[in-house]
Amino acid sequence: MSEEIKKSEEQKPAKVEKKKDKKPGFFAKAGKFLKELKSEISKVVWPTPKQVLNNTLVVIVVVILSAAFIGAVDALFKFLAGLIVS
């Protein structure tokens, strides 16, 4: 009987051990993220205060000009609509 058990064990394929791929935990992921963030932030070329001021003024001027243009077109259409309806 013990021979039968040995034969049946020999016929069975060996169980393949599953490797557990451990996923990094929350704190490991957060630490990695912060390290990469610090690395990327150090690569950023920050504008000087003078550049920031100049860019801000350009944006304000463009907004004012756009508003004036849209207001003028609106007034023109309002005038034309008044001529047609009257």
Secondary structure, 3 states (H helix, E strand, C coil): CHHHHHHHHHHCCCCCCCCCCCCCCHHHHHHHHHHHHHHHHHHCCCCCHHHHHHHHHHHHHHHHHHHHHHHHHHHHHHHHHHHHHC
